[in-house]
Amino acid sequence: MNGLNQSVLSEFMLLGIASSWETKVFLMLIFSLIYLGIILGNLFIFFLVIFDSHLHSPMYFLLANLSFIDVGFASTTVPKMIRDLLNENKIISFQSCMTQICFIHIMGGVEMVLLIAMAFDRYTAICKPLHYLNIMNPKTCVSFVIAGWVIGVIHAMSQFAFIINLPFCGPNKVDSFYCDFPRIIKLACTDGAKFEFIIAANSGFMSMGTFFLLILSYVFILVTVWKRSSGDLSKAFVTLSAHITVVVLFFTPCMFLYVWPFPTSSIDKYLFIVDFAITPVLNPAIYTLRNKDIKMAIKRLFVFRACSLVSSL
């Protein structure tokens, strides 16, 4: 990687998100608990869907993949953020910074495609229930996941190819707790205007386009249900409320940073805590609290464990 970039800098210093010692200790404890919740909650959903045959349906297949991606997405930044809270010198090597950026955008791209797939799944289930299993067949579901990974890699590499060759010879302080394109471009020893335009055209367009596509799809579903059910939207709204909540939480920070990739304040790094920590820990709860199938699967799991313990005595 050093061979590609004639950079004088070999590392960056992350400024982090807190100043006082008491605040750092408090945040370290909070984010440690949040990260534990992300790992346990999402992996529980992931393995529950795999091992419970009653959950082998398109919606839960996509949900299991979303849980897996949430674990990976959070793991790109949260563990280092927790370690750095108690470190005075929050150093990240050039190679580690570039790697972190790549994984953030790959995972982010996959998650966007999965959210589109889940919106399409809900549209098919609500608007075309008789054709649901024919449309959302296993081949279609696997194709969505594969397309997500392909788009995620292309999305990340198409920006990375421009950034990796930038010369970094000046300041190395990144006003954030993680590396990302807009902040790193500001440190390059060259005019970054055209590269900021590339970020806006790629990440900005992808974030805003996906967000409005999802919102329009949910509006279309609600309008369709309203026409068919004489104005009764309660059932459809309950079904879609979880999806809409996830979409708003996930895309608001993305649009704030990438549509206007000229950070002049520190607010964007606090907004991205929602993406990296809050949304991944909320997803298991959002998608399961009102879900009868997941609740029944959990009950079956506990009954099975109880029976196993009794039989072993």
N, C-alpha and C positions, 0 to 999 in steps of 0.2 A: 504493500500500500504506500510505503514511503517512496518507492520507486516511481509511482505515478504522480506524486505530489512533491514538488520542490519546495516544501515548506520548511521554514526555520523552526517553527514551533513543533514540539513533540508532545505537548499536553495542553489541556485547558483547565482553568479553574472555575468551578461552579460556585456561584455566590449563595445558592440555597434559598430557603424561604423564611428563615427566622433569624432574630438577632440576639435576644436575651437568652441566658442559659436555662432559666425556668421554662420559657416557651419551647425551647428545643427539646428538653426532657419530656414535657407534656406531649408535644407532637410525636416524638419517637414512640411513646407508649400507645398513643391513639392510632398511629399508622401501622404499628406492629400488630395491633388487634385487628385493624381493618384488613391488612394483608393476610393474616391468618384466616379471617372470614372469607376472603376471596378464594384462597386455596381450598379450604374445607367445603365451602358452599358450592363452588362451581365443579369441583371434582366429584362431590357427592351426586350432583345432578348428572354429570357425565357418565359415571359408572352405573347409576340407577337406571338410566335410559338403556345402557348396553345390556345389563343383566336382567331387566324386567321385560319379558316378552310382550306384556300388555302395552308397553310404551314404544313398541316398534312401529311407529307411524311417521309420516313425513314431518309433522310439526315438531315432534320430539327428537327426531334425527337432526333437524336444523338447530333445535335448542341445545342439544348435546355439543354440537360443533361450536355454537356461540359460547357455551361455557368453557370449552377448551381454549378458544381464542382469547376470552377474557382473562384466563390465567396467564397466558403468554403475554398479552398486552400489558397487564399490570406488572409482570415480572421484568419487563424491559427497563422500568424506572423506579418502582417503589422500593425494592430491596436496597438499592444504592442510596436513594433518598433517606431511608431510615439510618443507614450507616453514616452518611454524611452529616446528619443532624448533630452528632456529637464530635465531629471532626472540625478542626479549625481550617485546615487546608483540604478543600474538597476538590481533589485533583482527579482528572480523567484523561487517560492517554488519547492521542490523536486517533489511533486505531480503534480504541474502545468507543470513542465518541461517534466515529463514522459507523461502527457496527450497531450502536444503539439507535442511531437515526434510521438505518436500514430496517431494523426489526420493528421499530415504531410504525413506519409507513407500510411495511408488509402486513403486519397484524391489523393496522387500521383499515387498509384496503380490503382485507378479507372480511372484517367485521361489517363494513359498509355493504358488501355484496350479500352477506348473510342476512342483514336487516331487510334488504330488498327481497330476498328469497322468502323470508318470513312474512313480509307484507303480501307477496304474491300468494303464499300459502293460505293466509287468512282471506284474501279476496276470493280465491277458488272455493274455499270451504263455505263461505257465506253467500257468495253470489252464484256459484255453480256447484251446489252440493252433490247433484247426481253424477257429475263428471269428475268429482274431486280425485278419486283414487286413480282414474285413468290419466288425468293431467299430472298430478303429483305422484307419479310412479317412482320406484327406486332409482331408475336411470336419470330422471329429472333432478331428483334430490342430490345425487352424487355429482351430476353436472354442475349444479349450483356451487357446490363446495370446491370442485376443481377450478371452476371459473373464478371463484373468489381468490384462490391462491395464485392463479396466473395473473389476474388483474393486480393483486397486491404486489407481486414481484415486479411487474412492469411499471406500476405506479412509483415504487420506491427507486428502482434502478434508473428510470428515465430522468429523475432529478439528481440522483447520486452521481451519475456520469458527468454532470456539469460541475458539481460542487467539489468532487475529489481532486480536481486539477487546479483549484483556486490556490493562490499563494497566501500563506498565513505567516506574516513576519512581524506583526505589531502586537497589540494588546491581546491577552489570552483569557480575559475574564468574561464568563458567560453569565448574564444576570438571570439565572434560572436554576432548577434542580436537575435538569436533564439537557441533553443536546438535541437541537432540532435545526432545520434549515434556516429559518429567518434570523435566529440569533447568531448562528455561525457565519452566515454571509456578511453580517455587520463587522466581523473581525477580519475579513479578507483585505489584503493590501491591494485592492483594485476596486474599480467602480462596480458596485453590486446591483445597480439598477436593473440591468437586463436579467440578472439571476433572480431578483425579487419578482420580476414579471413572470419568469418561468414557474416559480413557486405558486404565484397567484393563479396562473393559467392551468396548472396541474392540480395541486392540492386544493386550491381555492375553488376551482370549477367543480372538481370531484365532490368536495364537501357540500357546496351549495346546491349543485345539481341533484345529488342523491337525497339531500334533505327535502327539497321541494317535490321531488318525485314521490318520496314516501308520504309526505303530507297530502299531496293530491290523491294518492292511491287510497288513503284512509278516508278522505272526504268523499271520494267516489263510492267507496263501500258504504259509508253512512247514508249517502243519498239514495243508493240502490235499495238499502234496507228500509229506509223511510218510505219509499214509493211502494214497496211490496207489503209493508206491515201497517199501513195507514197511520204513519207518524210515530210508531212505537220504536224508539232507538235504544231502549235501555239495555237489552241483551247484547246488541252489537257494540254499544259503547263500552260495556263492561269488558267484552272480549278484546277490544282494541285499545283500551286505556293503558294497559301495560306496555304495549308496543309503542304508543305515542309518547309515553313517559321516557322510555329508553331512547327514542329518537331525539327528543328535545335535549335530554341530558348529554347525549353523546355528541351531537352536532353543533351545539351552541359554542363551545370553546374552539372547535375546528374552524368554524366560519369566522370567529373573532380574530384568530391568529392568521389564517391562510388567505382569507379574502383581502385583508389589508396587511400584507406581510412586512410592515414597517414598525416594529415594536418600539414605542417611545416610553412606555411605562412597564411596570412589573405585573400588571393585573393579569396578563395572559398566563403567567406561570401558575397563579392561584386558580384560574379557571380550569387549567388542565389537570389539577388535582381531581376534579370531577371525572374526567375521562379515565385517568390512570388508577384511581382508587375508589371513588364513590360509585360510579356506574357499575364496575365489575362486582362490587360487593352487594349492590342492590338487585342486580339481575336475577340471582337465584330466588330472592324474596318476591320480586315483582312478578316473575313468571310462575310462581308456585303457590302463593298465598290463596289465590282464588281458583286454583286449578284442581278439580276433583280427581283427575287421573293421577297426578303426582301425589296427592294426599293418600289415595288408595294404594299406590305403589309403596309409599313409606310405611303404611300400616301393614301391608303384606311382608315387607322386609322385617319389621319388628316381630310380627307373628312367627315368621320363619326362624328368626334368631332365638325367640323364646322357646319354640318347639325343639330347636337344636340343643339348647341348654338343658331342657328337661330330659330329652332322650339320652344325653351324655351323663346324667346323674345316676 
